[in-house]
Amino acid sequence: MQRGKGMKFVGDSRVKANNRMPNVPKDYTEYPGKTEAFWPDFLLKEWMVGAVFLIGYLLLTVAHPSPLEGPADPTNASYIPLPDWYFLSMYQLLKYTYASGPYNVIGAMVIPGIAFGALALIPFLDTTPERRPSKRPLPTAFMLLAVAALIYTTWESVQATDWDAVDAQGEITDKHLGLLPDVEVDETSEGYEIYQAQASCIGCHGGDLAGVSGPMLLGNELTAEEVQEVIVNGRGGMPAGTFTGTDEELQVLAEFIAGLKEAE
């Protein structure tokens, strides 16, 4: 018999005419908590959680704006840079004897490199199917040790930091805003020349007398005697005995600084 001749095609009531199944996710109710369809069940949950966190971050940034400091000053050698809190542990490493100075590469690269390398090797070293921490003693011990080290070094860095000094050094002053007192400085005077010759004076109060790490001298309200007392004995963050001139030069400098009064 030739192909197709004498053959009749009949329907079968047991086979549906349209056997295409609709695009409906599988029913996983028989496996509660085990798995679910990625779309739309799982992905919708992820989007909802992400939206909640996004709104929370937006509200946080509006309520607490980032703390801005004054413009960077490369002449301020007393400025102490401080990283954000999540890097304080690595910052503390650079204070230890064998992780700072000539061994700086150990604290900056070797120790963090070992830590991150161990973290990357954990999936290859721990191949057990167990999920309980008690059944995985080595990975659990290493993780607890790492967390304890991070917490300890962070706490130690927090305790060793002078937070009042950190807040003060980043404060936005009138100098940063361009609001300087109306003071006429005689740059031809002997007192001005003595001031410019003192590296300690310029380092703290600036060559323009507007202050760097120390207070602004423009518009001060001290008398010559009070200025001389501060120079000799120090005050606040200013140490004593930094002036290297003669007693006559000290008197001239004190009178010059006391004369930097704001014009009335």
C-alpha positions in Angstrom: 0.0 0.0 0.0 1.4 3.4 -0.9 1.9 5.9 1.8 -1.2 7.9 2.4 -3.5 5.8 0.2 -6.4 3.9 1.8 -5.7 5.6 5.2 -8.3 7.6 7.1 -7.5 9.8 10.2 -10.1 9.6 12.9 -10.4 11.5 16.1 -9.8 10.1 19.6 -12.0 11.4 22.4 -9.3 10.6 24.9 -7.0 13.2 23.3 -7.9 16.9 23.6 -8.1 18.8 20.4 -6.0 21.6 22.0 -3.4 20.1 24.3 -1.3 23.2 24.8 -1.0 24.0 28.5 -1.4 27.6 29.7 1.7 29.3 31.1 0.7 28.7 34.7 3.4 28.1 37.4 3.6 24.7 38.8 1.8 24.0 42.0 4.3 23.5 44.8 1.8 23.2 47.7 2.8 19.6 48.2 6.3 20.9 49.1 5.5 23.7 51.6 8.5 26.0 52.3 10.7 24.0 49.9 10.5 25.9 46.7 8.3 28.3 44.7 8.0 29.7 41.2 10.6 32.4 40.4 8.0 34.4 38.5 6.0 35.9 39.8 6.1 34.6 43.4 9.7 34.9 44.3 10.6 37.9 42.3 7.6 39.9 43.6 8.7 39.3 47.1 12.2 40.5 46.3 10.8 43.7 44.7 8.6 44.4 47.7 11.5 44.0 50.2 13.8 46.1 48.0 11.2 48.8 47.8 10.8 48.9 51.6 14.6 49.2 52.1 14.9 51.9 49.4 12.2 54.0 51.0 13.9 53.6 54.4 17.3 54.7 53.0 15.6 57.7 51.3 14.0 58.8 54.6 17.3 58.3 56.4 19.2 60.5 54.0 16.6 63.2 54.2 16.4 63.1 58.0 20.2 62.9 58.5 22.2 64.5 55.6 25.8 63.5 55.2 28.1 65.5 57.6 30.1 67.8 55.3 33.4 69.3 56.5 35.3 72.3 55.4 37.4 72.3 52.1 40.5 70.2 52.1 43.6 72.2 53.2 46.9 70.6 52.1 48.8 72.9 54.4 47.1 71.6 57.5 49.5 68.9 58.8 47.5 68.4 62.0 44.5 67.1 60.2 43.8 63.4 61.1 41.8 61.6 58.4 39.4 59.1 59.8 37.6 56.4 57.7 34.0 55.4 58.0 33.0 53.0 60.9 33.1 49.9 58.7 36.8 50.5 58.0 37.9 51.3 61.5 39.1 47.7 62.1 41.5 48.0 59.1 42.5 51.5 60.3 43.4 50.1 63.7 45.7 47.5 62.1 47.9 50.4 60.8 48.5 51.4 64.5 50.2 48.2 65.4 54.0 47.9 65.4 54.4 45.2 62.8 51.6 46.5 60.6 52.5 50.2 60.3 55.5 52.3 59.3 58.0 50.2 57.3 55.6 47.2 57.7 52.6 49.2 56.3 52.1 46.7 53.5 51.3 44.0 56.1 48.5 45.9 57.6 47.2 47.3 54.4 47.4 44.3 52.0 48.8 41.1 53.6 46.4 40.7 56.5 43.2 41.8 54.6 44.4 39.7 51.6 44.6 36.6 53.8 41.2 37.3 55.3 39.5 37.7 52.0 41.4 34.8 50.5 40.2 32.5 53.3 36.6 33.7 52.7 36.9 32.9 49.0 38.2 29.4 49.8 35.6 28.4 52.3 33.2 26.9 49.7 36.0 24.6 48.4 37.2 23.7 51.9 33.8 23.0 53.4 32.0 20.7 51.1 29.8 19.0 53.7 26.1 19.1 53.0 25.4 19.9 56.7 24.0 23.3 57.5 24.0 23.2 61.3 27.0 25.2 62.8 27.5 22.4 65.3 28.1 20.0 62.4 30.7 22.3 60.8 33.2 23.0 63.6 36.1 24.4 61.5 34.1 26.9 59.4 32.1 28.0 62.4 35.2 28.5 64.5 36.9 30.5 61.7 33.9 32.7 61.2 33.5 33.4 65.0 37.2 34.2 65.2 36.9 36.7 62.2 33.8 38.4 63.7 35.5 38.7 67.1 38.6 40.2 65.6 36.5 42.7 63.6 34.5 43.7 66.7 37.6 44.0 68.9 39.7 46.1 66.5 36.7 48.4 65.7 36.1 48.9 69.4 39.7 49.6 70.1 39.8 52.1 67.3 36.7 53.9 68.6 38.2 54.0 72.1 41.5 55.4 70.9 40.0 58.2 68.7 39.5 61.7 70.1 36.0 62.3 68.6 35.8 65.9 69.9 39.0 66.7 68.0 37.7 65.0 64.9 34.5 67.1 65.0 36.5 70.3 65.6 38.9 69.8 62.8 36.1 69.3 60.2 34.0 72.2 61.4 33.0 74.7 58.8 34.3 78.1 60.0 33.7 81.6 58.9 37.0 81.4 56.9 35.5 78.6 54.8 32.4 80.7 54.2 34.5 83.8 53.3 33.2 85.7 56.4 36.5 87.1 57.7 36.6 90.0 60.2 37.2 93.4 58.8 40.8 93.7 59.9 43.5 95.7 58.2 46.9 93.9 58.4 50.0 95.9 58.1 52.3 93.5 56.2 55.2 95.9 56.4 55.3 96.0 60.2 58.0 94.3 62.2 55.4 92.2 64.1 54.1 90.8 60.8 57.6 89.8 59.7 58.3 88.1 63.0 55.1 86.2 62.7 55.9 85.0 59.2 59.3 83.8 60.4 57.8 81.5 63.0 56.9 78.2 61.3 54.9 77.1 64.4 52.7 80.2 64.1 52.0 79.8 60.4 51.4 76.0 60.8 48.5 76.6 63.3 47.2 80.0 62.5 48.0 80.2 58.8 50.0 82.7 56.8 46.8 84.8 56.4 46.2 84.8 60.2 42.8 83.2 59.5 43.6 79.9 61.2 44.4 76.4 60.0 44.3 74.0 62.9 44.5 76.7 65.5 42.1 79.6 66.0 41.8 82.7 63.8 43.9 85.6 65.0 42.0 88.2 63.0 39.5 90.0 65.2 40.8 88.5 68.5 40.0 90.3 71.7 43.2 89.6 73.7 45.5 92.3 75.1 49.2 92.2 74.4 49.9 90.8 77.9 47.4 88.0 77.3 48.9 87.2 73.9 52.4 87.0 75.4 51.1 84.8 78.2 49.6 82.4 75.7 52.7 82.3 73.6 55.0 81.5 76.5 52.8 79.1 78.5 50.5 77.8 75.8 46.7 77.3 76.0 44.3 74.6 74.9 45.9 72.7 72.0 48.8 75.1 71.8 51.9 73.9 73.5 54.3 76.1 75.5 57.7 77.1 74.4 57.2 77.1 70.6 58.4 80.7 70.1 62.1 80.8 69.0 62.7 84.6 69.0 64.1 87.0 71.6 62.1 88.6 74.4 62.0 91.9 72.4 60.6 90.1 69.4 58.1 88.3 71.6 56.8 91.7 72.8 56.6 93.1 69.3 54.7 90.0 68.1 52.3 90.1 71.0 51.5 93.8 70.3 51.0 93.0 66.6 48.6 90.2 67.3 46.7 92.2 69.9 46.3 95.0 67.4 44.4 92.7 65.0 41.1 94.1 66.2 38.0 94.3 63.9 37.4 97.8 62.6 34.4 99.5 64.2 
